[in-house]
Amino acid sequence: MARYKVILKPSVEKDLRSLPREVVARVFKRIETLRDDPLPSHSVKLSGAEQLYRIRVGEYRVVYGLDKGSKQVTIHWPHIVAVIQATA
């Protein structure tokens, strides 16, 4: 299977600068796995979007577009999922 090219949008690079280094390392490690397997079993297709998927990296989600024709993965953004705790 041919490897996919991974492209980061400029806004993603800017967002990653504000994250702790260990989180950035985990995000990049997961992004690198998309080169060989752009649709891992834990990826989720986003509803309402034709070619957008997301993968989890701890409390973060990485949203990416997939173009099978040009073998290209475009990372759109990583974002934090807010955890809301119920108080008793």
C-alpha positions in Angstrom: 0.0 0.0 0.0 1.4 3.4 -1.0 2.0 5.9 1.8 -0.2 9.0 2.1 1.2 12.5 2.2 0.2 14.4 5.4 -0.4 18.2 5.1 -0.9 20.4 8.1 -3.0 23.6 7.5 -1.3 26.7 8.8 -3.9 27.2 11.5 -3.1 23.7 12.9 0.6 24.6 13.2 -0.4 27.8 15.1 -2.8 25.9 17.4 -0.1 23.2 18.2 2.3 25.9 19.5 0.0 26.6 22.4 -0.1 23.0 23.5 2.3 21.3 26.0 5.2 19.5 24.3 4.2 16.1 25.4 0.7 16.5 23.9 2.2 17.8 20.7 4.5 14.7 20.6 1.5 12.4 21.1 -0.6 14.2 18.4 2.3 14.0 15.9 2.8 10.3 16.6 -0.8 9.6 15.9 -0.8 11.8 12.8 2.2 9.9 11.5 0.2 6.6 11.6 -2.2 8.1 9.1 0.5 7.9 6.4 0.2 4.1 6.3 -3.4 3.7 7.4 -5.5 6.8 6.8 -8.7 5.1 8.0 -7.7 3.2 11.2 -10.4 1.3 13.0 -10.7 4.0 15.7 -11.4 6.8 13.2 -14.9 8.2 13.0 -16.4 9.7 9.9 -17.9 13.1 10.6 -21.6 13.4 9.6 -22.4 16.2 7.2 -18.9 16.2 5.8 -18.0 14.1 2.7 -14.4 13.4 3.4 -13.8 14.4 7.1 -12.8 12.1 9.8 -11.6 12.3 13.4 -9.3 10.4 15.7 -8.8 10.7 19.4 -5.5 11.5 21.0 -6.3 11.5 24.7 -8.6 14.5 25.5 -7.9 15.9 22.0 -9.5 15.2 18.7 -7.6 15.5 15.4 -9.9 16.2 12.4 -8.6 15.5 9.0 -9.7 15.3 5.4 -8.9 12.3 3.2 -8.3 12.4 -0.6 -7.8 8.9 -1.8 -7.2 9.9 -5.4 -4.2 12.0 -4.6 -3.2 9.9 -1.5 -3.3 13.0 0.7 -4.3 13.5 4.3 -5.0 17.1 5.3 -5.0 17.8 9.1 -7.7 20.5 9.8 -7.3 21.0 13.5 -6.7 19.3 16.9 -9.0 20.5 19.6 -9.7 19.8 23.2 -12.9 18.1 24.2 -14.3 19.8 27.3 -15.0 17.4 30.1 -18.0 18.4 32.2 -18.3 16.8 35.6 -21.6 16.5 37.3 -21.7 17.7 40.8 -23.7 15.8 43.3 
